[in-house]
């Protein structure tokens, strides 16, 4: 195999400050149908302390250079060196003006990085290194400059011309063209540059800040999507108010714009003042969006707005510091979502995502620290580790310091480093100073990869009333890190008495305590904590609120788990107890062990949840959902996804039958009546009713099959319609096919809804799911150029349908590899994301391992492989003998 180290890696240890600063850049875009011309005029100066003989290097990629002027004088071809990576001028003065003319063909830019076409509009995506595909520039996050941008285009085709900042001038040009000039008063790195031009509908509103300023708000969408931005607009206003009230941060421009784009590699982009969003996270109406879609829109709108300070006003020194902005902003987004909804449900969903996306990454050849120390392609480090585990690291600061000190620390950090490009150490040091804590050891969360495992053992001395917890922490080897030092881990815990009551916690040597939840700080490989004053042996409630991203190993009995599910005062711990009980029952089935009492335990536990006097419907829906197949696979050294599905589906069917009458009652009682409403009670009711419908679909009873069909045909909202369609997609009968045909016919002209149609089939538990996916990839509505459509079929199949993808024939692996190779020639960033399921080959049985490695090798040997795919594939293969 090819060693990925043969391709040059960028290393954190090689960082050097920029040799030149850009004081100001003035950009002029002349947009055309065949080509676009860009004129860049920069004022540059040599950075203090830089060798006066240091040449000027500007990054550039896939550009056609038309002209180059230094202080007004045209440079001849012998005056500079042009390569595929950029432009170098050997001799430049200490202060000078450089003018660069480039020619682009955005319509040919299928990578969707830099300036490209999406439908009838021009748009940009410059993070991480897209600006170098627009003009030659020091395209790195520690070069901040003031931007002025003028856009000229045909007035009829492109009446809307947008860029960062405030519109300061506009006018008419010859030939039916017009122009608009934008000025951004805040210095920014090039990755935050944005441009949009098109014929777009605008939804306008305004927001009055805490200080009384009026900010204009504008959402731009294609005309066909007018009327579907109301929820996004209200979400933005809620986010602005929340950031003012929680962190004291007020928006700093006169206008805030969002543009929804149909072809987009990411979810959204926080470009200063002009956010560009995937349509998926802007457009929402009851007919076209599920409750989960509405929640996702609110969360992502909040996330990108919060970046205005944690990412834009204070940005990253280099891309190794990516979690400095992403981990911090994801945590702020999570806080916002918790404030807008149920904190317990939000936390459960956050942990489920962490375990399904990040824990497997930590256990794969792609494992890397929250701050990696090297990369071949930066796009590959927009990962679950950087984002989701990074957010968990920020949450641990919050847990260790407390809410008040944490918020003060964030404000101090933003004030101290405003307008600067900084490092993770700058944030850690500021938080340590504010909280009065030594966080040196805590910094290992940024530098050590892998998921720590906590082994907890206990003992109770009845005569002394003393209860001891012994905790051992260990972290498995990961690529390049065979041994790990102890982490600083906050372990939130409580003790529950046999009467179900929370017990006050008093560590040995302390006075009487009243708190029933306590955060133990683990800093050594092994520690013991002794609690006194206990009349009987308690049941420990460990890792409350999921206080750290770790795997907990404690030998609970099945009865203990059922007890905690009913009695624990911590909502997350109750949910976790139920999940672990279900995991045990399902995995016993995987191993061929069937206990008669297992079903009865689950049935009684589920009934206990539903009979709880203070039932929270939304929380109950989480508690009664069986563990995901991917999470079950993580509990095994070598997983057989087909066996896991069979065992899980068997338990689901038995619970469906045993509690059929209860599920029917729950369905009738909690399904909201009357018109659709986006209110917490209605959302919770739909969630629990649709969970009950899922169980009823497994009874095999004709009345329940008819109930599913009836919900599909009578639904007045996408949540209920899609819930029923997903269940019908598992079936192989005329009614199911009729519903799928009906859904396609109704929604074929609404791309986001059509993505749902593709997704429910790609993730179907239908035994012919693999053949169905092969058919979907030949469907006339499938488009390999559109990232959303690729994710809805190939991504949904490979990541969300493990039993079908891991079919023992290996056809799923071959299908994925074939399309990765095709995608790599069009959009390497998306192709690399699609390759990640193959990187986890070590988690499966030996026959599957061999086929997955064969497909990885086939991809690795393809000629002209992009750095994006090459890095994923080669790292996946590099530890094979």
Secondary structure, DSSP 8 states (H G I E B T S, - for coil): ---GGGS--EEGGG----SEEEEEEEEEEE--SS-EEEEEEEEEEE-TT--TT--EEEE--S-EEEEEEETTEE--GGGSEE-SSEEEES---SEEEEEEEEEE-GGG-TT--EEEEETTEEEEE-TTTTGGGTS-B--STT--EEEEEEEEEETTT--EEEESSEEEEEEEEGGGEEEEEEEEEEEE-GGG--EEEE--EEEEEEEE-TTS-EEEEEEEE-GGGTT--HHHHHHHHHHHHHHHHHH-----SSEEEEEEESS-SSSEE--TTEEEEEGGGT---TTT--HHHHHHHHHHHHHHHHTTTBTTTBEESSGGGHHHHHHHHHHHHHHHHHHHS-HHHHHHHHHHHIIIIIHHHHTSTT---SS-SEES-GGGG-SHIIIIIHHHHHHHHHHHH-HHHHHHHHHHHHHHTTT-EE-HHHHHHHHHHHHT---TGGGHHHH--S--EEEEEEEEETTTTEEEEEEEEE---BTTBSS-----EEEEEEEE-TTS-B----BTTS-----S-EEEEE-SSEEEEEE---SS--EEEESGGG-SS-EEE----HHHHHHHHHH-SSHHHHHHHHHHHHHHHHHHHHTT---HHHHHHHHHHHHHHHT-TT--HHHHHHHTS---HHHHHHTSSSB-HHHHHHHHHHHHHHHHHHTHHHHHHHHHHHS--SS---SHHHHHHHHHHHHHHHHHTTS--HHHHHHHHHHHHH-SSHHHHHHHHHHHTT--SHHHHHHHHHHHHHHTT-HHHHHHHHHHHHT---TTHHHHHHHHTTSTT--TT-HHHHIIIIIHHHHH-HHHHT-TTSHHHHHHHHHHHHHHTT-HHHHHHHHHHHHTGGGB-HHHHHHHHHHHHHHHTSTT--HHHHHHHHHHHTT--
